[in-house]
């Protein structure tokens, strides 16, 4: 077994308290880790059965180890980098096959809203499904799973075996350019349920999901150099749950991001990848870099397993000449690191049984030329797009009926918007960049609305040049005006504004004279300063090629809208977090974004969405008959008292005790009812795990709370009833590791502290000293506790240590103990064991010695890089000579 690498002290700032306090479930749809029960964690819901033909992780890893041992070192290294996109029939990310051992190539393709056409003439051969944010607006895991399975089927038909998706980064910045490509919206619980559903759907089709971008990549401005400064509580409560849920659902890969995290680039952040992702989150698959996000060959030591798109740093020569034990990262030998990485890549392949179903050999020219669109897939896309429509306002004008609306005017450039087919530019149907699925023959909203109006006996007139004068002429003598508006967004750039540029003036002009309905196609939140003047307002987040059919179905009443906002629509941009151009971006707002901001008064709230039906909520009640995995369950009856049929998404928000300093409400449940006819009812049950009823406490992990209020309603502000959970489940206790405390950026100074006078309590965490932070890190561990204790007592550098978290061995503090010290290396040479050591830190001060050590390590790192580059140059010269 390989050990977790030690943390780089000047980079890491947040920690999980211990392996046993990680969230074993993200809600009633979550999946628990296999060793949870033995560690004393309340069990999660029973995992869903494996998709047909899929191995469990243990079987897959055993098989991977056997194969890796049969490989030469060169063969193992060849698994760890892409070949680059070459000629026709290739993919955006692919590896080399090993035909001797029947190891297939990984064939990875964008994007998460459908197979991205990247070959000449390929546009129109795959389905453009709704964007991930659009799927989030359905608040329905079943819908997401159906779409994801259809996407997986098209990937398989094109010869690919891995989807680079879903995107699981929170919409922290309202103007972020890739918000449309995140399945999380602004809430970690919503994102967790949706990302898990997406992974299950794709992998049911026999195609691997690669969840991205890990981690804290929440804007496009300076995306490749910005440093996300995130504290422990914010990380675990807000940004990690969607990734954890995807992993628990079985995701085969995780893609690391371009940005830095607390000082270190994500794709070579040892603590982020090795400790958090692979150890505490229990990820058993491989970590792949975002395209060109690898920064050094040394990233192999820090948890990166696969470089894409090609071997810039993970080349055969670079990995074979990488110096073992580089000062800042290298406790492993490079051979051990490459073995572990190769095993992880193979494990994910075997888990998905790609070796038994290898598919085409690259270049997959025949498969890439196929048209894999099917009528079934179009129906799935249409269903999802329709369910994602969010009706924000309706003064009774919708649905449009001949009895009250005989003539309408359809205006706005977006009504006739096309898709350029080049696959990188944003359109009114999909965001630009790597997730864009080109639509070669788009059906426009205008075409569908004209057809729908005529079928309803309504006469349409049209003005789509974007000019107010022509729109007013078209609107003469009409009963209503329908304005179709859109905003665009793309990868690589954040939006300049939340306004509907080019549409606000025409909306104001129409609303001043006629009953006006506004239909918006957006990549995320937008401003609606004219909302009080219009009669109805609806939004659809980029919904792909079935956008127009969704509009028509809602507008003319074929279907009642049921979508809910996964993001807040603010009153002003001042109410949002703007993109930052600074090098370091502190997440000082913590969990207080979106509906969690105290006193926020948005234009339209998180979870808001109207229906043509009218729903009455019963009184929530705590039920005694609950599953074994549930801490508590609450029932509430939903009754349709309106004239139209429709489905409601009931939502459950928790309120914790004020002293816990949590946001006033946090989402912990949602349920989409079936289509309820007039006077029909359905009882919805919300079951909460101990994890759902917990909050993160720094240095202690998830702590189950008492007297939690459950508020049930139609949105985060439209709450219809509440009930208090008096008794909650077990308290998660850290049992097999000393709790961590968050680490500051400063380094060690000499000080003294008598630990023998400190009362040690595993439940209360490490003792605190005024102006200082006790620091925990993982390093080498000797074989025997008694042996270590004896050495520590006799060595002035040793502060104290803990073994397995069961017992703390204190000592009067001297200088901070450094495992790089000569004294330690002489006493414990190359013994690969782990223990916990403590040292003192002064937060605002950095000693001269610490600066010198840091400089020495950087110098050694540079020297190591120089050495292997020289070796590579020498090898090239030798190869040229041999060729000559």
C-alpha positions, 0 to 999 in steps of 0.5 A: 500500500502507498501512503498518503503524502504529507501536506505542504505546510505553506499551502494547505488551509483546510482539513477534514477532521478524520476519515470516519466523519466524512459524510456517508450520504448526501440525502435519501438518494445517497450511497454509503461507503462500504466500511461505514458500519465498521467505523461507527458511522450511521449507515447510509441508504442501501446502495443501488444494484450495480448496472448490468455487467459492472464490477464492484471496486474491490473486484476491479482493483484486484484485477487491476493490480494483477494486470499492472504487475504483469506490465513492464514499467514502460507499459505502466507509464504509457497508461498515464498520458493521452496521445493528443487529438490526432486525425479523423476518428480520434477523441478529445482525450484518449490513451494508448491500448495495450493489446498484449494484456487486452487493456483498451484505450480510454476514449474520452469526449466532451460534453455533459449535454451530449456528444460534442461534434469535433469532426468535419461534417459531424454536426447534427449526428448527435442530440443536443440535450438540455444543459446541466443547469437546465436539468438542475431546474427540473429538481428531479433525479429521475429526469436527470438519470434518463437524460444521462443514460441517453447521452451515454448511449450516444457516446457509446454509439460514437465509439467513446467510452467516457463522458467528461462530465458532469460539471459539479462546481457550485454557481458561486459567481452569478456571472461565471461563464460556465454556470450553464454547465454545472448540475449543482446550481447554487446549492450543494444538496441539489448538486449532490442529488443531481450529480449522482443521478447523472453518473448512474445514468451515464454508467448504466449505458456502459460509459464512464463518467468523469466528474469535473472540475475538482475543485473550487473552479467557480469563475472563468476570469484568470481560471488558470492562475487564480488561487481559491482561498477556502476554509475547512467549513466552507469546503465541506458544507458547500463545495465538496458534497456534489463531488462526493455524491458523484463518487459514491454513485460510482464515477470512474474518473475525477478531472482536476481543475486549472486553478490553485487551491490554497496556494497549490495548483489543483492538479498537483495539490497533494492534500486535495488529491491524495488526502481529501479526494482519495483518502477521506472521500474514498475515491478509488478511480483515477484523477485526470487533468483538465486539458493542459492543466498539468504543471510538472512531472512531480504531479505524479507524486501529488495524486494526478494519475493521467495527463491530458490531452498529451504527454507534456510532463508525463512522458515516458522519459520525464517519468522515468527520469523523475528524481525520487524523493523531491523535497516538496512532494517525494516521499514515494518512489516514482516507480511506486507512484506510477504503479499506483496511478496505473492501477487506478486507471485500470481499476476504473476500466475494469469496474466498467468492464471496458476490457470486455467491451473495448469498442472500436480502435482509434481512429474510430472513423466508421463510428464517428460518421454514424448518426446516433440520434434516435426518436427516443432520445429526442423524446427524452430531451423534449421531456427534460426541456419541458420539465425545466421551464420555470414559470416565474410570474403569471397574472392569469394570462397563461396558458394562452387560450382562444377564449381570451386571446385571439391574436398574439404578436411574437417578437424578439431576435431570439425567436428565430435564433440559429446555432452556428454549428461550429461548436464553440460559440454560444447560442440561444440553445447552448453555451459556448465551449467544450460542452456545446453540441451543434444543432445543424437544423434547429427548430426555432421558437417562432416555428413552434409557436406559430404551429402551436398558435394555429392549432389553438385557433390563435392568429400570430403576427411576427416581428423578429428584427429586434426593432421596437418600431416594427414590433409595435406595428406587429402588435397592433390589435393583438390581445397579447405580445410574446417576447422571446429573449436570450443571453449568451455565455461561453467557456473562457469568459465570464459574462459582462453583465446579468442584463438581457442586452438588446432586449430590455428596451423592447420588453419595456416598450411592449409592456407599456402598451400590451399584455406582455409575456416574456420568455427567456433563454439564459445561461444562469441568473439574469436581471428583470427590472421590468418584471412588475410591468409584464403579465407573465415571465418564464425562463428556460436555462439553455435547453438544447434543440428541444427548446422550442417544443418546450416553450410551445407546450407551456405557452399553449397549455399542453403541459403545466410548468413544474421547473424550479429555480436552482439559482436566485434571480437577484434584484441587482448585480450588487446582490451577487458575487462578481468575478474577481481579477485578483490572484487570490480569491478568498471565499470569505462569504462561507456558506452564505451565498444565494438564498443563504444570504441573511436578509436577502430579497431577490427578485425571484427566490431559489426554488421558486417556480409556479404552475398552472395547477394550485397546490395546497400543503397539509401539516408536516408530521414526523412519522415513526415508521422509517427505514433503518438508515433514516434518522427521521422522516416527515410526511406532508400531503400535497393537494391540487386545488386548482383547475389544471393538472400539474406536478409540484416539487415540494422542498424541505429546508432545515433550520438549525439552532442559532448558536450554530451560526448556520444560514437560516435555511438549508435545503435537505430534501425535494420531491417531484410529485406525479402529475396530479389531476384536479382534487387529487392528492399525494403524500410526500415523504422526506427522510433525513440521514444523520448527515442531513441533520449535521453541520460541519464543525471545524476540527471535528467534522460532521456533528449531528444536531438536536431540535432541528426545524423542518420547513416544507414548502414550494420554494425557499421563501414560500414555506407552508409548514414546519415541524421540529425533530426533537430526537436525532440520530447518533453523533458522529465521533472521530475514532481512528484519527486525531481531529485536524484543525485548519492550517494558517499560511504562516510557518513555524516559530520556536515557543514552549507549551507544557502539554502535560497541563492540557486536558485532552478530549478527543471530542473537543479537538486539539488544544488551542493556544492564544495567538497560535494554532496547533498543527497536525500533519501526516508524516512517517510512522515508526513500527512501534508506539513504545519505540516512538514514545521513547524516541520522542521523550529523548529528542528535544525536537519532538512535541508529541504524537498520536497513534491511530487517534486512540491515544495522545502522547504529549511532551513539553514543546520545544521547536516544531518537529521537522521530519525532514531533519537529519536527526529523524532521517538517521533514526527512521530511514525509509520506514513507510509508516504514518503517524501524526505529529504536532507543531506550533504555528504563529499565524501572522509571522514567518521565521527566517529559518522557515523562509530559508527551508522553503527557499531551499525546497523550491531550489531543490525542486527547480534543480530536479526539474532541470536535471530531468529536462537535461536528461530528456535533451540528452536522450533526444541527441542520442536518438538523433545520433542513432537515427543518423 
